[in-house]
């Protein structure tokens, strides 16, 4: 009977399709130019309306709205019209007779008209489409993508029907050649796909997305949304999308720029070129936006990179508009102020004042973020902090989600004068066994801070806190010991960064990574490198494995990721067994793909390689080029201050390294004024240790005029102490010999500066550079010298110094516990006595 019924329905639909062309009513509906005309036809022809008429009428109502500007749409009027309800009832009654794609079109139309998520017609249409998919009815790919989008808009992200759609996409992926269809499907099914399926989708999107095609602008935005959904920073597609945005500058407006910046931020991706284009477009429109919603978007997008004039205009406008901001817009403004490092007192007071009326509307994680913003910006509104504390305590009492509990406790620890009671202890203890490492880290950091500042005032509070921290440590160890998947472990570790983890779990974590060493592949080698950089630990077995995997799979690893891997080896100054093969293989791959790097990234890459002693001619000539440096100057204007300082410092250090180690390139030293400005602005203080050592050097050498403290060398290396010994190892007086020391302004700093520096000495004499090395100069818990310190020693030797490095673990050891032992130690090192 069921089979006969399906055959009957199919024949009815075929018959209706044949008579479509002669249907006068259908023609009248299609000719309507206003929703009232549609509703008039529906009202006078209820009995004559077939499922075809109903479907087309619903679709036409949306198409009429779509043609109008957003502010002129009348969706509310349409939804509340009596004949719209009539159409919906008719559609529900006739849904079984509708064509497959008509079902999807009707669903799409009513959702675009903003009917409720649980509208009865929407439920019926979804159910009918699902039934047909289960019966293996073959929807066209465009119709399937539209149906998937409808499910996504209804927040059915994890529903079985979405799983069915994903299965169909999986089986038909090879036949999809329309990027519009693919991009919609990718976003819709992103929550129900496996990693291998995700990778296939990324590969397919890479094939179909055309970087030189401006028409792909919207598709590129969807691809970014997909990457954001799956939380993956996939450089090949990100760069392709960014290229499309740069070529489509005419399509960029405040809304799209705001969206793209938000997605880039979530993905941890940045583009100086896109920043520059956006800055040029938005700086012209600072005074054009008078509504709070659009201005908040402008403030978010332009604020962190605005010039001084545009920045002032933004702050003034935000202050005037403060009372009009919604709760969400206040969050956006405060978040952006934090990124701008802007503590504009008047604006901050205005925001705090506005927050009093919005506090009750925020959910718990928004309150956590709000607390962070206010504390970092140094808000002084104690009444606001008191309200925040009360609200956070309320959420803490009812919280059952470990992540939320940890976040609330972390936020409470930021607030001033929070009195810790047993509720916090008990809530923390209850969730510890379920917490990930990141959440344990948040809780531990909070309680260590409270204990340190003596904010545990009730009886036995310290004892309970100690027990909690002991239990917390045990939970951390247990979680690590249960780890059997390196990818999952690295994902957890990527969010951990605090003193508790470093003190308690770093060794156990390294041991676990070594146990899982066979799981290191080209796909996770970058995450492991990030972890080792963050911990500052030099683990030979892991580093050797990273090097071997990188050499073996260099073609599979994106060039930008290779930069970070080389940064690890360069920073730690570690040479794996095949060190030359590692660097040469990677350099060959990098120099073949320099177009993947932005201008400032090339500078950072050059500096990393220079620290390791490598100077690829292609890269060096690319960087030290007038047009390149001019482009770099323009991009530096829109980079965040921290990154800007890092790039400027990296370029100076690279310039210095090339002048010293590769004079054959004949690159001039052009950072004289930059270095003078940096040292002028630095507040270097002579610490007690330096004064103590200087007195001992005076005793050893026979006078204070034989040693100099805090000396600047050519190329602006600063050394702790300098003295000069003649050929007989007798100290030379600076005053008697008129030898220049820390005043290098009179020396001509060119590529042959080393020879000029040596000519200032009597024959046979030698400069001694005495450097005290603190723990920052070494890998954690080791005596292995890091890359920057090793490069400094190399360069000082090229300048003619004999470098004496005094490690902190020797100077502070029990062997040198008396002044006499310290003096003798210095004497031996100064005179080179074994």
C-alpha positions in Angstrom: 0.0 0.0 0.0 2.8 2.4 0.9 4.4 1.8 -2.5 1.1 2.5 -4.3 0.7 5.7 -2.3 4.1 6.9 -3.3 3.4 6.1 -6.9 0.2 8.0 -6.7 1.8 11.1 -5.2 4.5 11.0 -7.9 1.9 10.8 -10.7 0.0 13.7 -9.2 3.1 15.8 -9.1 3.9 14.9 -12.7 0.4 15.8 -13.9 0.5 19.1 -12.1 3.9 19.9 -13.6 2.5 19.2 -17.2 -0.4 21.6 -16.6 1.7 24.3 -15.0 2.2 26.3 -18.2 -1.6 26.7 -18.7 -2.3 27.7 -15.0 -3.8 31.2 -15.1 -3.7 31.6 -11.3 -0.1 30.7 -11.2 0.6 33.3 -13.8 -1.3 35.9 -11.7 0.7 35.1 -8.6 4.0 35.3 -10.5 3.0 38.8 -11.8 2.5 40.2 -8.3 4.7 43.2 -7.4 3.5 43.7 -3.8 2.7 41.4 -0.9 -0.9 42.8 -0.7 -1.5 41.6 -4.3 -0.4 38.1 -3.3 -2.6 38.1 -0.2 -5.5 39.4 -2.3 -5.2 36.4 -4.7 -4.8 34.0 -1.8 -8.0 35.4 -0.1 -10.2 35.1 -3.2 -8.8 31.7 -4.4 -8.4 29.6 -1.3 -10.2 26.7 -2.7 -8.3 26.7 -6.0 -4.8 26.9 -4.5 -2.7 23.8 -5.2 0.5 22.9 -3.4 2.3 24.5 -6.4 0.5 27.8 -5.9 1.2 27.8 -2.2 4.9 27.1 -2.6 5.4 29.8 -5.2 3.3 32.3 -3.2 5.5 31.8 -0.1 8.7 32.1 -2.2 7.4 35.2 -3.9 6.7 36.9 -0.5 10.4 36.5 0.4 11.6 37.6 -3.0 9.6 40.8 -2.7 11.2 41.5 0.6 14.7 40.6 -0.7 14.5 43.4 -3.3 14.0 46.1 -0.7 16.7 47.7 1.4 16.9 46.1 4.8 15.4 49.1 6.6 12.4 49.2 4.3 11.5 45.5 4.6 8.0 44.7 6.0 8.5 41.1 7.2 6.6 41.8 10.4 3.6 42.9 8.4 3.8 39.8 6.2 4.1 37.4 9.1 1.1 38.9 10.9 -1.2 39.1 7.9 -4.2 36.8 8.1 -3.7 35.5 4.6 -0.1 34.5 5.5 -1.5 32.3 8.2 -3.9 30.9 5.5 -0.9 30.1 3.3 0.9 28.4 6.1 -2.1 26.2 6.9 -2.6 25.3 3.2 1.2 24.4 3.0 1.0 22.1 6.0 -2.0 20.3 4.5 -0.5 19.9 1.0 3.2 19.3 2.0 3.2 15.7 0.9 2.2 16.6 -2.6 4.9 19.2 -3.1 7.9 18.7 -5.3 11.1 17.9 -3.5 12.7 21.2 -4.2 9.5 23.1 -3.5 9.5 21.8 0.1 13.0 23.2 0.6 12.1 26.5 -1.1 9.1 27.0 1.1 11.1 26.2 4.2 13.8 28.7 3.2 11.3 31.4 2.4 9.4 31.3 5.7 12.7 31.2 7.7 13.9 34.3 5.8 10.7 36.0 6.7 11.8 35.4 10.3 9.0 33.1 11.5 9.8 31.4 14.9 12.2 28.5 15.0 9.3 26.3 16.3 6.7 27.5 13.8 4.5 24.5 13.0 4.9 24.9 9.2 8.7 25.0 9.6 8.5 21.8 11.6 6.3 20.1 9.1 8.6 21.1 6.2 11.7 19.9 7.9 10.1 16.6 8.8 8.9 16.1 5.2 12.3 16.9 3.7 13.9 14.5 6.2 11.5 11.7 5.3 12.4 12.1 1.6 16.1 12.1 2.4 15.6 8.9 4.4 13.8 7.4 1.3 17.0 8.3 -0.6 15.2 10.9 -2.7 17.9 12.7 -4.6 17.7 16.4 -4.0 19.8 18.5 -6.4 23.0 19.8 -4.7 21.8 23.4 -4.7 18.5 22.3 -3.0 20.5 20.2 -0.5 22.7 23.1 0.4 19.7 25.3 0.9 18.1 22.7 3.1 21.3 22.4 5.1 21.4 26.1 5.5 17.8 26.1 6.8 18.7 23.5 9.4 21.8 25.5 10.4 19.7 28.7 10.8 17.3 26.7 13.0 20.3 25.7 15.2 19.8 22.0 14.4 23.7 21.7 14.3 23.8 18.3 15.9 20.5 16.8 14.7 20.2 13.4 13.0 18.9 15.1 9.9 22.1 17.2 9.7 24.1 14.0 10.0 22.1 12.6 7.1 23.0 15.7 5.0 26.6 15.3 5.9 26.6 11.7 4.8 25.1 12.7 1.4 27.8 15.4 1.0 30.5 12.8 1.9 29.3 10.4 -0.8 28.8 13.2 -3.4 31.8 15.4 -2.6 33.7 14.5 -5.8 30.7 15.6 -7.9 30.5 19.1 -6.3 32.0 21.8 -8.6 30.1 24.8 -7.4 31.9 26.8 -4.6 28.7 28.5 -3.7 27.0 25.2 -3.0 30.1 23.7 -1.3 30.7 26.8 1.0 27.1 26.7 2.3 27.3 22.9 2.9 30.6 23.3 4.7 29.2 25.8 7.2 26.0 23.9 7.8 27.6 20.4 8.5 30.7 21.7 10.3 29.6 20.4 13.7 29.0 16.8 12.6 32.1 15.9 10.5 35.1 13.9 11.2 38.7 15.2 10.9 39.3 13.2 7.7 36.1 14.5 6.2 37.0 18.0 7.2 40.4 17.7 5.5 38.6 16.5 2.3 36.3 19.5 2.4 39.3 21.9 2.8 41.1 20.3 -0.1 37.9 20.6 -2.3 37.4 24.2 -1.3 41.0 25.0 -2.1 40.4 23.6 -5.6 37.2 25.6 -6.2 38.0 28.9 -4.6 39.6 31.3 -7.1 41.8 33.9 -5.6 41.7 36.2 -8.7 37.9 36.1 -8.9 36.2 39.0 -7.2 32.8 37.2 -7.5 34.1 34.7 -4.9 34.1 37.4 -2.2 31.1 36.0 -0.3 32.2 32.5 -0.7 35.6 33.4 0.9 33.7 34.8 3.9 31.8 31.5 4.2 35.1 29.6 4.1 36.3 31.7 7.0 33.1 31.0 8.9 33.7 27.2 8.3 37.3 27.5 9.6 36.1 29.4 12.6 33.4 26.7 13.3 36.0 23.9 13.2 38.5 26.0 15.1 41.3 25.5 12.5 43.9 27.9 11.3 44.5 26.5 7.8 46.9 28.8 6.2 46.5 27.8 2.5 42.8 28.7 2.5 43.2 31.7 4.8 45.8 33.2 2.4 43.5 32.5 -0.5 40.5 34.2 1.2 42.7 37.1 2.2 43.8 37.5 -1.4 40.2 37.6 -2.6 39.4 40.3 0.0 42.4 42.4 -1.1 41.3 42.2 -4.8 37.7 43.0 -3.8 38.4 46.3 -2.0 35.4 47.9 -3.8 33.1 45.4 -2.0 34.4 46.1 1.4 32.3 48.2 3.8 32.2 48.6 7.5 30.1 45.5 8.0 32.2 43.1 6.0 35.5 44.6 7.4 34.2 44.1 10.9 33.1 40.6 10.1 36.5 39.7 8.6 38.5 41.2 11.4 36.4 39.3 13.9 37.0 36.0 12.1 40.7 36.7 11.7 40.9 37.3 15.4 39.1 34.1 16.3 41.4 32.1 13.9 44.6 33.8 15.2 45.4 35.1 11.7 46.5 38.6 10.7 47.2 40.4 7.5 49.1 43.7 7.4 48.0 44.2 3.8 44.3 43.8 4.7 44.8 46.1 7.8 46.3 48.7 5.5 43.4 48.5 3.0 40.8 48.6 5.8 42.6 51.5 7.5 42.6 53.6 4.3 38.9 52.9 3.8 37.7 53.4 7.3 39.9 56.4 8.2 37.9 58.5 5.7 34.6 57.6 7.4 35.3 58.3 11.1 32.6 61.0 11.3 30.1 59.3 9.0 28.5 56.8 11.4 26.1 58.2 14.0 24.2 55.1 15.0 25.6 53.0 17.9 25.6 49.7 16.1 27.7 50.8 13.1 29.9 53.0 15.2 30.7 50.1 17.5 31.8 48.1 14.5 33.9 51.0 13.3 35.5 51.3 16.7 36.4 47.6 16.8 37.8 47.5 13.3 39.7 50.9 13.2 40.6 51.5 16.8 43.6 49.2 17.2 45.3 50.6 14.0 44.1 54.2 13.9 46.5 57.1 13.6 46.5 59.7 16.4 43.8 62.0 14.8 41.4 59.1 13.9 42.0 57.6 17.3 41.1 60.9 19.1 37.9 61.2 17.0 36.9 57.7 17.8 37.3 58.2 21.5 35.5 61.5 21.5 32.5 60.1 19.6 32.4 57.0 21.8 32.3 59.2 24.9 29.4 61.2 23.4 27.5 58.1 22.3 28.1 56.0 25.4 24.6 56.3 26.8 23.2 54.8 23.6 25.3 51.7 23.5 23.6 48.3 24.0 25.1 45.7 26.4 26.8 44.0 23.6 28.2 47.2 22.1 29.7 48.2 25.6 31.5 44.9 25.6 32.9 45.6 22.1 34.1 49.0 23.1 35.8 47.8 26.2 37.4 44.9 24.4 38.8 47.2 21.8 40.0 49.7 24.4 42.0 46.8 25.9 43.5 45.9 22.5 44.3 49.6 22.0 45.9 49.8 25.5 43.7 52.9 25.9 42.9 54.0 29.4 41.0 57.1 28.4 39.6 58.0 31.9 36.6 59.9 30.7 35.4 57.2 28.3 36.1 54.5 30.9 34.0 56.3 33.5 31.2 56.7 30.9 31.3 52.9 30.1 31.3 52.0 33.8 28.3 54.3 34.3 26.4 52.6 31.4 27.3 49.2 32.6 25.3 49.6 35.8 22.1 49.4 33.8 23.3 46.5 31.6 24.9 44.1 34.2 21.9 42.0 34.7 21.5 41.2 31.0 24.9 39.5 30.6 25.4 35.8 30.7 28.2 34.3 32.8 31.0 34.2 30.3 30.2 37.8 29.2 30.6 38.8 32.9 34.0 37.0 33.0 35.2 38.9 29.9 33.8 42.1 31.2 35.7 41.6 34.5 39.0 41.1 32.6 38.5 44.2 30.4 37.7 46.4 33.4 40.6 45.2 35.5 43.2 45.5 32.7 41.9 49.0 31.9 42.2 49.9 35.6 38.7 50.9 36.2 38.2 52.6 39.6 34.4 52.1 40.0 34.3 50.1 43.2 30.5 50.0 43.2 30.6 48.4 39.8 33.1 45.8 41.0 30.9 45.0 44.0 27.9 44.4 41.7 30.1 42.2 39.5 31.3 40.2 42.5 27.7 39.6 43.6 26.6 38.5 40.2 29.6 36.2 39.7 29.0 34.6 43.1 25.4 34.0 42.1 26.4 32.2 38.9 29.1 30.2 40.8 26.5 28.8 43.3 24.4 27.5 40.4 27.2 26.5 38.0 27.5 22.8 37.1 29.8 23.2 34.1 33.5 22.8 35.0 34.6 25.3 32.4 32.2 27.9 33.7 33.1 27.3 37.3 36.9 27.7 36.5 36.2 30.9 34.5 34.1 32.4 37.3 36.8 31.6 39.9 39.5 33.2 37.7 37.4 36.3 37.3 36.7 36.6 41.0 40.5 36.4 41.6 40.9 39.5 39.3 38.5 41.6 41.3 39.7 43.7 44.2 39.0 42.8 47.8 37.1 39.6 47.1 36.7 37.7 50.4 37.0 34.0 49.7 34.6 31.8 51.5 33.9 28.1 51.7 31.5 28.2 48.8 34.4 28.9 46.4 36.5 26.1 48.0 33.7 23.6 47.8 32.6 24.5 44.2 36.3 24.2 43.1 36.8 20.9 44.8 33.6 19.5 43.3 34.6 20.1 39.7 38.3 19.3 39.9 38.0 15.6 38.7 36.1 16.8 35.5 38.4 19.7 34.7 40.8 20.0 31.7 44.3 21.2 32.3 43.4 24.7 31.3 40.6 24.8 33.9 42.8 23.4 36.6 45.4 26.0 35.7 42.7 28.8 36.2 41.6 27.5 39.6 45.2 27.0 40.8 46.3 30.5 39.8 43.3 32.1 41.6 43.9 30.3 44.9 47.6 30.9 44.8 46.9 34.6 44.4 44.3 34.7 47.2 46.7 32.8 49.5 49.6 35.1 48.6 47.5 38.3 49.3 46.0 36.8 52.5 42.4 36.9 51.3 41.4 33.7 53.1 40.3 35.1 56.5 38.1 32.5 58.0 39.2 29.7 60.4 41.3 26.9 58.8 41.1 28.6 55.4 44.8 28.2 54.7 44.6 24.5 55.6 41.7 24.0 53.3 43.4 25.9 50.5 46.5 23.7 50.8 44.4 20.6 50.6 42.6 21.9 47.6 45.9 22.7 45.8 47.1 19.2 46.7 44.0 17.7 45.2 44.3 19.9 42.2 47.9 18.7 41.6 46.7 15.1 41.9 44.0 15.7 39.3 46.5 17.3 36.9 48.8 14.3 37.2 46.0 11.9 36.7 44.8 13.7 33.6 48.3 13.6 32.2 48.8 9.9 33.0 45.5 9.0 31.2 46.6 10.8 28.0 47.1 8.4 25.1 46.5 10.7 22.2 49.1 13.4 21.5 46.8 15.5 19.4 44.3 15.8 22.2 47.0 16.5 24.8 48.5 19.2 22.6 45.1 20.8 22.1 44.7 21.0 25.9 48.2 22.3 26.4 47.7 25.1 23.9 45.5 26.9 26.5 47.8 26.4 29.5 50.2 29.2 30.4 50.9 30.0 34.0 53.2 29.6 36.9 51.3 26.6 38.5 51.6 24.5 35.4 55.3 25.3 35.0 56.1 24.4 38.6 53.9 21.4 39.0 53.2 19.7 35.7 55.9 20.7 33.1 58.2 17.7 33.8 55.3 15.2 33.8 54.0 16.7 30.6 57.4 16.4 28.9 57.6 12.8 30.0 54.2 12.1 28.6 55.1 13.7 25.3 58.2 11.5 25.2 56.1 8.4 25.8 53.8 9.5 22.9 56.8 10.4 20.7 55.8 7.9 18.0 52.6 10.0 17.4 54.5 13.0 16.3 53.6 13.7 12.6 53.8 16.6 10.2 50.3 17.4 11.2 51.0 18.1 14.9 54.7 19.1 14.8 53.8 22.8 14.8 51.6 22.4 18.0 54.4 20.5 19.7 56.9 23.2 18.7 54.6 25.9 20.2 54.4 24.0 23.4 58.2 23.6 23.7 58.7 27.4 22.9 56.2 28.3 25.6 57.8 26.1 28.3 61.4 27.1 27.3 62.4 23.4 27.8 65.2 21.8 25.8 64.2 18.2 25.4 66.7 16.5 22.9 64.5 13.5 22.1 61.5 15.6 21.2 63.5 18.1 19.3 65.3 15.4 17.3 62.0 13.8 16.4 60.6 17.2 15.3 63.6 17.8 13.1 63.4 14.3 11.5 59.6 14.7 10.8 60.1 18.2 9.4 62.9 17.1 7.0 60.9 14.0 5.9 57.6 15.9 5.3 58.8 19.4 4.5 56.6 19.6 1.4 53.4 18.9 3.5 54.1 21.7 6.0 53.1 25.2 5.2 56.0 27.6 4.9 54.6 29.8 7.7 54.6 26.8 10.0 58.1 26.0 9.1 59.1 29.4 10.3 57.9 28.6 13.8 59.6 25.2 13.8 63.0 26.9 12.9 62.3 29.6 15.5 62.2 26.8 18.1 65.6 25.5 17.1 67.1 28.9 16.7 65.8 30.3 20.0 66.9 27.2 22.0 70.2 27.1 20.1 69.8 23.3 19.7 71.5 21.4 17.0 69.8 18.1 16.2 71.9 15.3 14.7 71.1 16.5 11.1 71.1 20.2 11.9 72.5 21.3 8.6 70.1 19.1 6.7 67.1 20.5 8.7 68.0 24.2 8.0 69.1 23.7 4.4 66.0 21.7 3.5 63.7 24.2 5.2 65.5 27.2 3.8 65.2 25.7 0.3 61.5 25.2 0.8 61.0 28.7 2.3 62.9 30.6 -0.4 60.8 28.9 -3.0 57.7 30.1 -1.2 58.5 33.7 -0.1 55.3 34.9 -1.6 53.5 33.1 1.3 55.0 35.6 3.7 53.9 39.2 4.4 56.6 41.9 4.5 57.0 41.9 8.3 57.0 38.1 8.5 60.0 38.0 6.1 61.9 40.3 8.5 61.1 38.0 11.4 62.1 35.0 9.4 65.4 36.6 8.4 66.2 37.4 12.1 65.4 33.8 13.2 67.8 32.4 10.5 70.5 34.9 11.4 70.5 33.9 15.0 71.1 30.3 13.9 73.9 31.6 11.5 72.1 31.3 8.2 71.8 34.1 5.6 70.0 32.9 2.5 71.1 35.4 -0.3 67.6 35.5 -1.9 66.0 36.4 1.4 68.7 39.0 2.5 68.6 40.8 -0.9 64.7 40.7 -0.8 64.7 42.4 2.6 67.4 45.0 2.2 65.8 46.6 -0.8 64.5 50.1 -0.9 61.0 49.2 -2.2 60.7 46.4 0.3 61.6 48.7 3.2 59.2 51.4 2.0 56.4 48.8 1.9 57.4 47.7 5.4 57.2 51.3 6.7 53.7 51.7 5.5 52.6 48.4 7.0 54.2 49.1 10.3 51.7 51.9 10.8 48.8 49.5 11.1 50.4 46.7 13.1 49.8 46.3 16.9 52.4 48.1 19.0 53.9 44.9 20.4 54.3 43.4 17.0 55.6 46.7 15.5 58.3 46.8 18.2 59.2 43.2 17.6 59.6 43.7 13.8 61.6 46.9 14.2 63.9 45.2 16.7 64.2 42.2 14.4 65.1 44.3 11.4 67.8 46.1 13.5 69.3 42.8 14.7 69.2 41.3 11.2 70.9 44.4 9.9 73.6 44.1 12.6 74.1 40.3 11.9 74.4 40.8 8.2 77.0 43.7 8.6 79.1 41.6 11.0 78.8 38.1 9.5 78.2 38.7 5.8 80.2 41.9 4.7 80.2 40.5 1.2 76.5 41.6 0.9 77.7 45.2 1.4 74.6 46.0 3.3 75.0 49.4 5.1 74.3 49.8 8.8 71.2 52.2 8.9 69.9 51.7 12.5 72.1 54.3 14.2 69.2 56.7 15.0 66.8 53.9 15.9 69.3 52.5 18.4 70.0 55.9 19.9 66.3 56.5 20.3 65.8 53.1 22.0 68.6 53.6 24.5 67.5 57.1 25.2 64.0 55.9 26.0 65.2 52.9 28.1 65.5 53.4 31.9 68.5 51.3 32.5 69.5 51.2 36.2 72.8 50.1 37.6 71.7 47.3 39.9 73.5 46.4 43.2 75.2 43.3 41.6 76.9 45.4 38.9 78.1 47.9 41.6 79.4 45.0 43.7 81.2 43.4 40.7 82.6 46.8 39.6 84.2 47.2 43.0 85.8 43.8 42.7 87.1 44.5 39.2 88.6 47.8 40.6 90.4 45.7 43.2 91.6 43.1 40.6 92.7 45.6 38.0 94.1 48.3 40.3 91.7 51.1 39.9 88.3 52.2 38.7 89.7 53.7 35.5 90.6 50.3 34.2 87.1 49.0 33.9 83.9 50.4 32.4 80.4 49.5 33.4 77.3 49.3 31.0 79.3 49.7 27.8 77.7 50.2 24.3 79.7 48.6 21.5 79.5 49.4 17.8 76.1 48.1 16.5 74.7 48.8 20.0 75.3 45.7 22.0 75.3 46.5 25.7 77.8 44.7 27.8 78.0 44.6 31.6 81.7 45.4 31.9 84.6 46.1 29.6 88.3 46.3 30.3 91.4 46.2 28.1 94.5 44.1 28.6 97.7 44.8 26.7 99.9 42.1 25.1 101.4 41.3 28.5 97.9 41.0 30.1 98.4 44.3 31.9 95.2 46.5 32.3 95.1 49.7 30.2 93.7 52.9 31.6 90.9 54.4 29.5 91.9 57.9 30.6 95.6 57.5 29.9 95.2 55.9 26.5 92.2 58.1 25.4 90.5 55.0 24.2 86.7 55.3 23.3 84.4 53.1 25.3 80.7 53.5 25.5 80.6 56.7 23.4 80.4 55.3 19.9 78.8 58.2 18.2 82.1 59.4 16.8 82.9 56.1 15.1 81.9 55.6 11.5 79.6 52.6 11.6 80.0 51.0 8.2 80.6 47.4 7.0 84.3 47.7 8.0 83.6 49.0 11.5 85.3 46.0 13.1 88.7 47.1 11.7 88.2 50.7 12.8 87.2 49.4 16.3 90.4 47.4 16.6 92.5 50.3 15.3 91.5 52.2 18.4 93.6 49.8 20.5 97.4 49.7 21.0 99.2 46.8 19.2 98.6 43.5 20.9 95.9 44.8 23.2 92.5 43.1 23.6 89.1 44.2 24.8 87.5 41.9 27.4 83.7 41.8 27.6 82.4 40.5 30.9 78.8 39.4 30.8 76.7 38.1 33.7 74.0 35.7 32.4 70.8 35.3 34.3 68.3 32.5 33.9 66.7 34.1 30.8 69.9 33.3 28.9 69.4 29.6 29.4 66.8 27.0 28.6 64.7 26.2 31.7 66.3 24.0 34.2 69.4 23.6 32.1 72.8 25.1 31.4 72.2 25.2 27.7 72.8 28.7 26.3 69.9 30.1 24.2 70.3 31.4 20.6 70.2 35.2 21.2 72.9 35.0 23.9 75.1 32.7 21.7 74.7 35.1 18.7 75.7 38.0 20.9 78.9 36.2 22.0 79.7 35.4 18.4 79.2 39.0 17.3 81.2 40.4 20.1 84.1 38.1 19.2 83.8 39.4 15.6 84.2 42.9 17.0 87.5 41.9 18.6 86.4 41.1 22.1 87.3 38.1 24.2 84.0 37.3 25.8 83.8 36.1 29.4 80.3 34.9 30.3 79.5 34.3 34.0 76.4 32.0 34.4 74.1 32.7 37.3 74.3 29.1 38.5 78.1 29.4 39.0 78.1 32.9 40.5 75.3 32.1 43.0 76.7 28.6 43.9 78.0 27.7 47.3 81.5 27.5 45.8 81.5 31.3 45.5 79.9 32.1 48.8 82.6 34.5 49.9 83.9 37.7 48.4 87.4 36.3 48.2 86.2 33.3 46.2 84.3 35.6 43.9 87.4 37.9 43.4 89.5 34.9 42.6 86.9 33.5 40.2 86.8 36.8 38.3 90.6 37.0 38.2 90.9 33.6 36.6 88.3 34.4 34.0 89.7 37.8 33.2 93.2 36.6 32.7 92.3 33.3 31.1 93.8 31.2 33.9 92.7 27.6 33.9 
